[in-house]
Amino acid sequence: MRTSKDLRARRRRRSPGCLGHLYAAPLWPMHGANLGTLLRTCDAVGACLAVPRLPWVPEALARGDTLRHRPCVHWVRPFGWLAGQRAAGARVLGVELAENAIRLADLPMARRPTVAVLGHEQDGIPPEALDLLDDVVEIPMIGTGASLNVAVAGSLVLYKLAGMA
């Protein structure tokens, strides 16, 4: 059994920076607390966070950033950035309830750069962004709610894409 000292000695000394492989993209955020939680998940799976430069987002990220090292954050213009990622060969995957969506359990590990697009907590992904998606993944639910919050949904999808779940 490893001791706490052994585990601390094996921890990564610093952030690996942008690996360009996985991105969580809550491009239409509503709640700052979700961004901080998602930022920590990105760190845990080696992903970057792509966020719009809304006036309140930097403060929300700073408040939610409990990491020792600077996390990988890309400040983007949603539609242009998504189109650019897709043109560069990335898979753009929307997390949304939709016909013919891939069930989370069936989502394979990302084998090429992949963007997980997360919509607005109430309205989902805007209709004009749907054409920029290659695929849609949905998280099956048994309860009466129609969706999970952005941080939870994004975390589930990121762990699956990273091959850690």
C-alpha positions as CSV (number, residue, x, y, z in Angstrom):
1,M,0.0,0.0,0.0
2,R,1.3,3.4,-0.9
3,T,1.7,6.1,1.8
4,S,0.5,9.7,1.4
5,K,4.2,10.7,1.0
6,D,4.6,8.2,-1.9
7,L,1.5,9.5,-3.6
8,R,2.6,13.2,-3.2
9,A,6.0,12.3,-4.7
10,R,4.4,10.8,-7.8
11,R,2.1,13.7,-8.5
12,R,2.6,15.7,-11.6
13,R,4.8,18.7,-10.7
14,R,3.2,21.1,-13.1
15,S,0.4,21.3,-15.6
16,P,1.2,19.7,-19.0
17,G,-0.2,22.8,-20.8
18,C,-2.4,22.5,-23.8
19,L,-2.3,19.0,-25.3
20,G,-4.7,20.0,-28.1
21,H,-6.6,16.7,-27.7
22,L,-9.7,17.3,-25.6
23,Y,-11.7,20.5,-25.1
24,A,-14.7,21.2,-22.9
25,A,-16.6,24.0,-24.5
26,P,-19.4,25.5,-22.4
27,L,-19.8,28.3,-24.9
28,W,-23.1,29.7,-23.7
29,P,-22.6,29.5,-19.9
30,M,-25.2,30.7,-17.4
31,H,-23.7,29.9,-14.0
32,G,-20.2,30.7,-12.9
33,A,-20.0,27.9,-10.3
34,N,-20.3,25.3,-13.2
35,L,-17.3,26.8,-14.9
36,G,-15.0,26.3,-11.8
37,T,-16.2,22.7,-11.4
38,L,-15.6,22.0,-15.1
39,L,-12.2,23.6,-15.0
40,R,-11.1,21.1,-12.3
41,T,-12.5,18.2,-14.4
42,C,-10.5,19.4,-17.4
43,D,-7.4,19.4,-15.2
44,A,-8.2,15.9,-14.0
45,V,-8.5,14.4,-17.5
46,G,-5.9,16.5,-19.3
47,A,-8.4,18.6,-21.3
48,C,-8.6,22.3,-22.0
49,L,-11.6,24.6,-21.3
50,A,-12.8,26.8,-24.1
51,V,-15.0,29.7,-22.9
52,P,-16.4,32.9,-24.4
53,R,-15.0,36.2,-23.2
54,L,-18.1,37.4,-21.4
55,P,-17.6,40.1,-18.8
56,W,-18.3,37.8,-15.8
57,V,-16.5,34.6,-17.0
58,P,-12.9,35.6,-15.9
59,E,-14.1,36.2,-12.4
60,A,-16.1,33.0,-12.3
61,L,-13.0,31.0,-13.4
62,A,-10.8,32.8,-10.9
63,R,-13.2,32.1,-8.1
64,G,-13.6,28.4,-9.1
65,D,-9.9,27.8,-9.8
66,T,-8.7,25.8,-6.8
67,L,-5.8,24.2,-8.7
68,R,-2.2,24.8,-7.8
69,H,-1.1,25.5,-11.4
70,R,-2.6,27.6,-14.1
71,P,-5.1,25.5,-16.0
72,C,-5.4,25.5,-19.8
73,V,-8.2,28.0,-20.8
74,H,-8.8,29.2,-24.4
75,W,-10.8,32.4,-24.8
76,V,-12.9,32.0,-27.9
77,R,-15.6,33.4,-30.1
78,P,-18.0,30.4,-30.1
79,F,-19.1,30.1,-33.7
80,G,-15.8,31.0,-35.4
81,W,-13.8,28.8,-33.0
82,L,-16.1,25.7,-33.5
83,A,-15.8,26.2,-37.3
84,G,-12.0,26.5,-37.0
85,Q,-11.7,23.3,-34.9
86,R,-13.9,21.4,-37.3
87,A,-11.9,22.6,-40.3
88,A,-8.7,21.6,-38.5
89,G,-10.0,18.0,-38.3
90,A,-11.3,18.0,-34.7
91,R,-14.4,16.0,-33.9
92,V,-17.1,18.5,-32.6
93,L,-19.4,16.6,-30.3
94,G,-22.5,18.3,-28.8
95,V,-23.9,17.2,-25.5
96,E,-27.6,17.4,-26.2
97,L,-30.9,15.4,-26.2
98,A,-31.5,14.6,-29.9
99,E,-32.7,11.9,-32.2
100,N,-30.0,9.5,-33.2
101,A,-27.7,10.7,-30.4
102,I,-24.9,8.4,-29.2
103,R,-25.7,7.1,-25.7
104,L,-23.0,8.1,-23.2
105,A,-22.3,4.4,-22.5
106,D,-21.5,3.9,-26.2
107,L,-19.2,6.9,-26.6
108,P,-15.7,5.7,-27.6
109,M,-12.6,7.2,-26.3
110,A,-11.4,10.2,-28.3
111,R,-8.8,9.1,-30.9
112,R,-8.3,12.5,-32.5
113,P,-8.8,16.1,-31.2
114,T,-12.3,16.3,-29.8
115,V,-14.4,19.2,-28.6
116,A,-17.3,18.5,-26.2
117,V,-19.8,21.4,-26.8
118,L,-22.0,22.1,-23.8
119,G,-25.1,24.3,-24.3
120,H,-26.9,26.8,-22.2
121,E,-28.3,25.3,-19.0
122,Q,-31.9,26.1,-20.0
123,D,-31.8,26.3,-23.8
124,G,-29.2,23.9,-24.8
125,I,-27.0,24.4,-27.8
126,P,-28.2,27.2,-30.0
127,P,-29.9,26.0,-33.3
128,E,-27.3,27.9,-35.4
129,A,-24.5,25.9,-33.8
130,L,-26.0,22.5,-34.5
131,D,-24.7,22.6,-38.1
132,L,-21.2,22.8,-36.6
133,L,-21.5,19.5,-34.8
134,D,-20.3,16.2,-36.1
135,D,-22.2,14.1,-33.6
136,V,-24.4,14.4,-30.5
137,V,-24.1,12.5,-27.3
138,E,-26.8,12.2,-24.8
139,I,-26.8,11.2,-21.1
140,P,-29.7,8.9,-20.5
141,M,-31.8,9.8,-17.5
142,I,-34.5,8.0,-15.5
143,G,-35.8,10.8,-13.4
144,T,-38.1,13.7,-14.3
145,G,-35.4,16.2,-15.1
146,A,-34.6,16.9,-18.7
147,S,-30.9,17.5,-18.2
148,L,-28.0,17.7,-15.8
149,N,-26.1,20.9,-15.1
150,V,-23.3,21.8,-17.4
151,A,-20.5,20.8,-15.0
152,V,-21.9,17.4,-14.3
153,A,-22.8,16.6,-18.0
154,G,-19.4,17.9,-19.2
155,S,-17.5,15.9,-16.5
156,L,-19.2,12.7,-17.5
157,V,-18.5,13.1,-21.2
158,L,-14.9,14.2,-20.6
159,Y,-14.1,11.2,-18.5
160,K,-15.6,8.9,-21.2
161,L,-13.7,10.7,-24.0
162,A,-10.4,10.5,-22.0
163,G,-10.9,6.8,-21.6
164,M,-11.0,7.1,-17.9
165,A,-14.6,5.8,-17.4
